[in-house]
Amino acid sequence: MRITFLLHTAYGIGGTIRATALLAGALADRPEVEDVEIISVYRPRDEPAVPLHPRVRLTPLVDARRRGWRYRNIGARRPSRLMTDPGPANSSLPPSRLTDRRLARALRRTRADVVIATRPVLVDAVARYAPERVVRLGQEHRTLDSHTDALRAGCLAALPRLDAYATVSEADARQWREALPPEHAHRVVCVPNTVPDTGDRGDPAASKVIVAAGRLIPIKRYDRLVEAFGRLAKEYPDWELRIYGRGRREADLRERITRLGLEGRAHLMGAVSPIEPEWAKGGIAAVTSNGESFGMTIVEAMRCGVPVVSTDCPYGPGEIITHGENGVLVPIPEGVRGIARALRRLMDDPAERARLGEAGRERARAYDPERIAGRWLELIGECAERRRSAGGSTVPATGRGTGARPVRGGGTGGPAGAGDGEEAVRARGVPEPDNPR
């Protein structure tokens, strides 16, 4: 079986990128899977920031490393005809007529048996361009209600052309099923992200560090965490707060830290990868978001044996944490006061930190790569069976062969045309740059 993932870019450190890299690696270890590829629409730098499994191939479609690359490709300056996905559309590397063409060619020529799209705009591309013989899957790394009305409508229109659509929480899966016509609701399933055990272990009973990690954006509400820590700082002078990540709220958070007199106690640490060694230094992990589609940072911290205090926000935290058993949930209406109260409870009790940390480690085993990869293979098998029952094409359940697919321009299984700029690389390999013609 050959599996291809589509990412807008595989070269950052965001949650979707990390989740895709981990799942691709878990599938590459399965004997049923012959080949795993990640197609990255854009390549903005030489190497991916998130390491890839040695058996996962990385295929960029547009080389955006050189200054002026847009001026060598007129299509790069024309808007995409695919659905408008605000995340990529408002980024420095938006979808364009050029990326439409590259995606269409890669999908039409693919030798993959299964294609998995990880963003709405890529779901649209798969629905339009993937061959009928290919099992077409989509992943929702956000939530239905986080999308604009137009994006939601576009996704709901494209979804019936997929074999299945996987959310990362059951609550979001229910939303999608309710929004679809009854005859298509069965296509939506929940398959959570995989989070491996890296072997990093903390000693939360001894540590006096509160750790948080994620993008510094409004929905993450790190302002709540800083304010809560500010209420506790004088009472607990030997504790500190470390927030890892980058984003547009960084300046606001720095100003807040200064205003509360927390310099030297509350630190913005920047983006770090891998993050697990930093979780392992913590006595408490904190998540103060207004919404988490899954809660990957929660499971990462649990893997390291660090107890988690999280807002009980939609959707993921309440499906991961059982309050008082393997973590602490704070109802959002309790705000800063509730977060400070939960932090104080654990700061006062090293034994409770150790107990919750150990229980969290046990809970995190549900997200083992082997388990989640197995669920994806089950889903692919279910889709193939539905096709078989309907008289359609099916997916070969092949093992690894010696005739692995060769690496060709564009990762499409055929030779790249002159000047088309497509390239295929092994993880950590160095391809030829785009032809400027």
Secondary structure, DSSP 8 states (H G I E B T S, - for coil): -EEEEEEEESSS--HHHHHHHHHHHHHHTSTT--EEEEEEEEE-SSS-SS---TTEEEEEEEE--STTGGGG-GGGGSB-SS---HHHHTSSS--BHHHHHHHHHHHHH---SEEEE-SHHHHHHHHHHS-TTSEEEEEESS-GGGS-HHHHHHHHHHGGGSSEEEESSHHHHHHHHHHS-GGGGGGEEE-------------TTT--EEEEES--SGGG-HHHHHHHHHHHTTT-TT-EEEEE---TTHHHHHHHHHHTT-TTTEEEEE--SS-HHHHTT-SEEEE--S-BSS-HHHHHHHHTT--EEEE--TBTHHHH--BTTTBEEE-GGGHHHHHHHHHHHHHT-HHHHHHHHHHHHHHHGGG-HHHHHHHHHHHHHHHHHHHHHTT----------SS-----GGGSSS---TT-----EETT---------
